[in-house]
Amino acid sequence: MERYLLERITDAADLPDEPAPGLPLVEIAGDRRVLVEHHCGVTEYGRQRISIKVKYGCVTVTGQRLELTRMTREQLIITGCIDCVSLERRRRQ
């Protein structure tokens, strides 16, 4: 409900599309770096695939020589040769 209210306020104020506070943000910098903010932890880690749990599903990064170069409670950074970044939404109950 809170997310819906924030989205409606943002739409009404005609503000740029920014994620509501606390929602995941994924930034891709070329084909070498991915930043994920507001994550819920790493669920899979390998040199060709890294999966990150987020509030509404899972973000998966695939590529070559992938490495988790920084991880804090709020954000993580993946570097390497990025081929694909995908989001798998969790089904709503």
N, C-alpha and C positions, 0 to 999 in steps of 0.2 A: 504494500500500500504506500509506504514511504517513497519507494522508487517511482511509482506512478505519479505521485504528487509532485516530486521534484521535476520529472519530465514535463508535466503539464505547466509548471511555473516557468521552466526554461523555454518551452514553446510559446507561451503567452508573452514573455518578455522579449522574444525574438533574439535570444542569445545564441552564440555559436554552439554547435553540438559538442559538448564536453561531457564525459561520463559523470554521472552523479557521484558524490563522495562515497568512497568505499567500494565502488564497482571496479572490476579489472580494467586495466588499460594496457594494450599491447602496441608497442612501437617497433617498426622494422626500419633499420638503417642500412639501406642497400641490400647486399646479399651476404653481409658479414656479421651482423649483430641484431639481436632481438632483445627488447626490454619488456618485462612483464611486471606491472605494479599491482598490488593488492591480490597476490596469489595465496593459495591455501596449501602449498607444498608441492614437491616433485613426486610424481607417481612412477615415472620410468626414466632411467638415465643410461644412455649409451652414446657411443661416438657417432651413430647415425640417426638416433632418435631420442628426443627428450620430451616428456609429457608433464604438463603442469596442471594441477587442479586449480580451478577458479570457481567463483561463487555459483555460476550457472552451468558448469560443464568442465571441459578439458581442452587446453590449448596444447597442440603437438607441433614440435619443430622437427623437421627432417632435413638431412643433408650429410655432409662429410666433415670429419674432424670436429664434431660439435663438442663444446666444452662449457660448463657452467662456470663462468669466470667471476661472478659475484652473486651472493645471495644474502639478503637480510630478511627480516620479518615482513617488510613492505614491498621489496622489489628483488628481481633477479635478472641477470644478464647472461645471455647465451651467445657465444661467438663461434665462428667456424664458417664453412661454406654452406650457406642456407639455401635449400632447394624449395621448401614449402613450409608455410605456417598455416595450421588449420584449427578450426574450432568445432568441437563436437558438443552440442547442447544437450544437457540433461533433459529428459522428458518430464514435463510437469505432471504432477499427480492429480 
